[in-house]
Amino acid sequence: MRVIILNGPPNIGKDTLGNNVQQLIGWPRMEFKEALYRETASYYGVDLVTFAMLASGRTTKEVPMPTLGGLSPRQAMIHVSEEVIKPKFGKQFFGAKAYELVQTLEDRHLRTVVFSDGGFEEEAQYLIDQGCEVHIIQLHAEGFDFGNDSRNYVTLVGATMHRIDVTLGQPMADLTAFLNIFFGETE
């Protein structure tokens, strides 16, 4: 199974690129944080669908909420990931959950998947350890960094590394750069 991980700072366009790849090529877009949504909603005793909507909404993911102990959905996910799940189950927990998703695709004879939210070496390493062909595409743009995020750029031996210099406001240019990586020069 080939696993492509889009790796870049918040708001750089990972989801947009992943969605465009899915629409054009049909490679499924998945997220490591799917399991984190479930774990965080369970930890705070809130509805999963509502939480996922709030945590992925551009205008709501940074808003503190009483149901999350005064944390924003983003802060709550970081807390659950870094202070609850990883200390208890290990840093590869979300990589293992992602591998379970990858296996369901492989069972359906799909050979490539795109994760639009990679940012932890342990998650990608778990996939490599399970025999996946892992490609990490680092997205870069001036003025974008990981600031107050728990993720960072991932560089791993065993993964094929790529870089895309994002053209802000021009998602088709980023898609073209992606296509060039996997299919050679496109027009």
N, C-alpha and C positions, 0 to 999 in steps of 0.2 A: 504494500500500500504506500502510495506517495502522499505525504502530508506536507502541505505548504503553510508556513506560519508567517502571517503579517505581523511585523514587530516595529512599533513606533510609538512616539508620545501620544498622549490624549489629543483628540480632535485633529489629527493629521490626515485622516481619511481612510483608515483601515477598513471600517465597515462599508464605506462607499465602494472602495476597490473590491472588497470581497463580494458585495452584492452585484457589481458589474461583471465580475468573473463568472458568478453563478448564472446570471442572465444570459451572457454571451456564450459561455462554453458548457454550462451545465454542471460544473464541479460544485458540489455542495459546500455552502459556507456554514461553518460551525464556530462555536466559541468555547474556550476553556471555562469561561465564567457561567456557562449553563448550570454546572453543578454548584457553583458558588451562589447563584441566585437561589437554588433550592435550599442550600445549607443556611444562608442568611435569613431567608423567610422563615425557615423552621426555628432557627435560634431566637428570633424576635417574636415568633408566634403570629406572623402576618400572612395574608393571602399571597401565594406565590405569583399568580398572574399580575396582581396589582403591584407587588414589589418589583417584578421584572420590568413592568411598564415604567414605574417611577425611576428605577435604576438605569434604564436605558434612554430615558427622555432627556434631551439636551437642556431643557429648562427646569427639570425636576431633580436630576441626579445629584446636584450640589446643594439642595435645600434641606436644612435640618428639619427633622420630623420627630414629634413626640413619641410616636409608636416605635421609633428606633433609638430611644433613649437620648434624643436630642441630636443624634448624628444624622448626616445626610445619607442617602442610600449608598453613595460612593464610599463614604467614611465607614459605614456599617459593613460593607463588603470587605474593605481592607481589614477592619478589626476582626471579623470572623475568619478571614483567610489567614492572617498573620498571627493572631493572638489565640485563636480557638482551634481551627482545623489543623494547621501545619504543626503546631507543638504536640498535638495529640496523635495525629495520624501520619506525620512526615511530610516533607516538602514535595514529594512526588504524588501526593493524593490527587491533585487535579489533573496531573498527567495520566494517572491510572483511569480516572473517570473519562477523560478524553479518549483514551485507548478503547474503552468499552464502546463509546460512540462510533469510533472508527471501525471496530469489529462488525457493528450492525450494517455499516455500508459495504464492507467487504463481503458480508453474507449475501448482499444484493448485487454483487459483482461490480461495484463501483470501485475504481482504482485510485482516484485522486480526490482529496478533500482540502479545503482551505479554511484554516482557523484565522479569524480576523482579530484576535486579541492576545497574541503571544507576548510574554514579557518576563517569563521566569525560566531560567536554564533547566531547573529540575523537571519541569513539565515536558519540555522538548527532549531532554535526556531520557526520560521514561519511554517516550515513543521510539527513540533510537534503540534503546535497550530491547524493545519488543520486536525489533526488526523492520521498523518503518523506514522508508527513504524520506528523510526530513530535509526540506528546503526552508531556510529562514530568509525572509525578505525584509531587510531593514529599510524603513521609510524615514527619510530625512527632509527637513525643511528649516530654513532659517527662522528663528524665533520660537521653535517648538522644542520642548524638553520634557523630561519626566518629573520635574519640580516636586510637587507633593504627592507623587504617585509611588506605589510600592513596586512597580515594574521598572524594567530598564531594558537597554539593548541587550540582546542575547547573541553570544558567539560561542559555538560549540564545535569541538572536534567531533567528526562523525556526521555533521550536518553540512549541506551545501549552502554556502552563504551568498547572498545577493544584496544589492543596494539599489534603491530607487530614490532619486532626488525628486521629491514631490513638486508638481507644478500646481500651486495653490489656485483653486477656482477653476481648474481644468482637469476634471476627473478622467476624461478620455485620454489625455496625455499620459496619466498614470497607468491606465489600462493598457495603452500601447506599450509602455515600458515593461509591464508585466508580461504581455504577450511575447515581446521580444526575448525575454528570458527563457520561456518555455517552447516557443515556436520559431525563433529566429526573427530576423528583421521583418517588420510589417509596414505597410504603407498607411 
